[in-house]
Amino acid sequence: MRYLASPAQLRASLMRWSLFTIPLVLGLGFLSGRSAGSGPDNPWFANLVKPALFPPPATFGIVWSVLYLMMGLALAMVLSARGAPGRPGAVAAFIVQLLLNLAWSPVFFALHRMVVAQGIILALIPLVALTLFLFRRVRPAAGWLLAPYLAWVCFAAVLNFQFIQANPGADGAAAPQAAVRVNL
């Protein structure tokens, strides 16, 4: 005999998963960026020529926070769909794309490898698209929650490429050393 969950039980399951996945995804994104020294305060990044397409630096923290929140909610929706066909594959695709996503900041900001970061983001685009497709098969709303993420990753790929073009000697370059001032 098969038992169906009541709407209240389904909402409770989604809530429990959300309380786990949203902070997890947000926290991992924060740790990736923080450990890499990402942002305008990074001395290497501060010395790069910024492309015309580069938005104000505060944009990135806001956008990534919203995207990670939406990703965590989408993951919770899929995880709470117990027994749904395609659920394990969708979750596996999410994990793979998230690991690749989290690798970008350390490669770009800490290792100063813009070309390798470009490769990561170009590999990320089809993985996010696949995850979106697989999530939509499990829970259509979960797939749609990933659409802004896919759009932003495509924008980020263009921006990454423009950084490479505008800064041909900066790929793999060491961060500038602060001048040492000696008072005698």
C-alpha positions as CSV (number, residue, x, y, z in Angstrom):
1,M,0.0,0.0,0.0
2,R,1.3,3.5,-0.8
3,Y,0.8,6.4,1.5
4,L,0.6,9.9,0.3
5,A,1.9,12.7,2.4
6,S,-0.6,15.5,3.3
7,P,0.1,19.0,2.1
8,A,1.1,20.0,5.7
9,Q,3.7,17.1,5.7
10,L,5.1,18.2,2.4
11,R,5.4,21.8,3.6
12,A,7.1,20.6,6.8
13,S,9.6,18.5,4.7
14,L,10.4,21.5,2.5
15,M,10.8,23.7,5.6
16,R,13.2,21.2,7.2
17,W,15.3,20.8,4.1
18,S,15.3,24.6,3.6
19,L,16.6,25.2,7.1
20,F,19.6,23.0,6.2
21,T,20.3,23.7,2.5
22,I,19.9,27.5,2.4
23,P,22.5,28.2,5.1
24,L,24.7,25.4,3.8
25,V,24.8,26.8,0.2
26,L,25.1,30.4,1.5
27,G,27.8,29.5,3.9
28,L,29.9,27.6,1.4
29,G,29.6,30.5,-1.1
30,F,30.7,32.9,1.6
31,L,33.6,30.7,2.7
32,S,34.8,30.2,-0.9
33,G,34.9,34.0,-1.5
34,R,36.3,34.8,1.9
35,S,39.1,32.2,1.8
36,A,40.1,33.4,-1.7
37,G,40.2,37.1,-0.7
38,S,37.7,37.9,-3.4
39,G,36.5,41.4,-3.9
40,P,37.8,44.9,-4.4
41,D,40.1,44.8,-1.4
42,N,42.3,42.1,-3.0
43,P,45.5,43.9,-4.0
44,W,46.0,41.9,-7.2
45,F,42.4,42.5,-8.3
46,A,42.5,46.2,-7.3
47,N,45.4,46.7,-9.8
48,L,43.5,45.1,-12.7
49,V,42.0,47.2,-15.5
50,K,38.2,46.9,-15.1
51,P,36.2,46.2,-18.2
52,A,33.4,48.7,-19.0
53,L,30.9,45.9,-18.3
54,F,32.1,45.6,-14.7
55,P,29.3,46.6,-12.2
56,P,29.8,48.3,-8.9
57,P,31.7,45.9,-6.5
58,A,28.8,45.8,-4.0
59,T,26.6,44.2,-6.8
60,F,28.5,40.9,-6.5
61,G,27.8,40.3,-2.8
62,I,24.2,41.2,-3.2
63,V,23.6,39.1,-6.3
64,W,25.6,36.1,-5.1
65,S,23.7,36.1,-1.8
66,V,20.4,36.1,-3.5
67,L,21.5,33.4,-6.0
68,Y,22.9,31.1,-3.3
69,L,19.6,31.6,-1.3
70,M,17.6,30.6,-4.4
71,M,20.0,27.7,-5.1
72,G,19.6,26.4,-1.5
73,L,15.8,26.7,-1.8
74,A,15.8,24.9,-5.2
75,L,17.9,22.1,-3.7
76,A,15.5,21.8,-0.7
77,M,12.5,21.5,-3.1
78,V,14.2,18.6,-4.9
79,L,15.4,16.9,-1.7
80,S,11.9,17.1,-0.2
81,A,10.5,15.4,-3.3
82,R,11.1,11.9,-1.8
83,G,10.6,9.1,-4.3
84,A,10.4,11.5,-7.3
85,P,12.0,10.0,-10.4
86,G,15.3,11.6,-11.3
87,R,15.8,13.1,-7.8
88,P,19.2,11.4,-7.2
89,G,20.6,12.5,-10.5
90,A,19.4,16.0,-10.0
91,V,21.0,16.2,-6.6
92,A,24.3,14.8,-8.0
93,A,24.3,17.3,-10.8
94,F,23.7,20.1,-8.2
95,I,26.6,19.0,-6.1
96,V,29.0,18.8,-9.0
97,Q,28.1,22.2,-10.3
98,L,28.3,23.7,-6.8
99,L,31.8,22.3,-6.3
100,L,32.9,23.9,-9.6
101,N,31.2,27.1,-8.7
102,L,33.1,27.2,-5.3
103,A,36.4,26.6,-7.1
104,W,36.2,29.7,-9.3
105,S,36.9,32.3,-6.6
106,P,40.1,30.7,-5.2
107,V,41.4,30.1,-8.8
108,F,40.6,33.7,-9.9
109,F,41.3,35.7,-6.8
110,A,43.8,33.7,-4.8
111,L,45.8,32.0,-7.6
112,H,45.4,34.8,-10.1
113,R,44.7,32.3,-12.8
114,M,42.1,34.1,-15.0
115,V,42.4,31.7,-17.9
116,V,41.9,28.7,-15.7
117,A,39.0,30.5,-14.1
118,Q,37.6,31.0,-17.5
119,G,37.8,27.3,-18.2
120,I,36.0,26.6,-14.9
121,I,33.2,29.0,-15.7
122,L,32.8,27.7,-19.3
123,A,32.5,24.2,-17.8
124,L,30.0,25.5,-15.2
125,I,27.5,26.9,-17.7
126,P,26.4,23.5,-19.2
127,L,26.5,21.9,-15.7
128,V,24.1,24.6,-14.4
129,A,21.9,24.2,-17.5
130,L,21.8,20.4,-16.9
131,T,21.0,20.9,-13.2
132,L,18.2,23.3,-14.1
133,F,16.8,20.8,-16.6
134,L,17.0,17.9,-14.1
135,F,15.5,20.0,-11.3
136,R,12.6,21.0,-13.5
137,R,11.8,17.4,-14.1
138,V,11.6,16.8,-10.3
139,R,10.0,20.1,-9.3
140,P,9.4,22.7,-12.1
141,A,9.6,25.6,-9.7
142,A,13.0,24.4,-8.5
143,G,14.3,24.5,-12.0
144,W,13.0,28.0,-12.5
145,L,14.8,29.1,-9.3
146,L,18.1,28.3,-11.1
147,A,17.4,30.4,-14.2
148,P,18.8,33.6,-12.8
149,Y,21.9,31.7,-11.6
150,L,22.4,30.4,-15.2
151,A,22.0,33.9,-16.6
152,W,24.5,35.4,-14.0
153,V,27.1,32.6,-14.7
154,C,26.9,33.5,-18.4
155,F,27.4,37.1,-17.6
156,A,30.3,36.2,-15.3
157,A,31.9,34.2,-18.2
158,V,31.8,37.3,-20.4
159,L,33.2,39.4,-17.6
160,N,36.0,36.9,-16.9
161,F,36.9,36.9,-20.6
162,Q,36.9,40.7,-20.6
163,F,39.3,40.8,-17.6
164,I,41.7,38.5,-19.6
165,Q,41.5,40.7,-22.6
166,A,42.0,43.9,-20.6
167,N,44.9,42.5,-18.5
168,P,47.1,40.4,-20.7
169,G,50.0,40.2,-18.3
170,A,48.1,39.7,-15.1
171,D,47.2,36.0,-15.5
172,G,49.2,34.1,-12.9
173,A,50.9,37.3,-11.8
174,A,51.9,37.8,-8.2
175,A,50.1,40.4,-6.2
176,P,51.8,43.8,-6.0
177,Q,53.9,44.2,-2.9
178,A,53.2,47.1,-0.6
179,A,56.0,49.6,-0.5
180,V,58.1,49.5,2.6
181,R,58.6,52.8,4.1
182,V,61.6,53.3,6.3
183,N,61.9,56.4,8.5
184,L,65.4,57.3,9.6
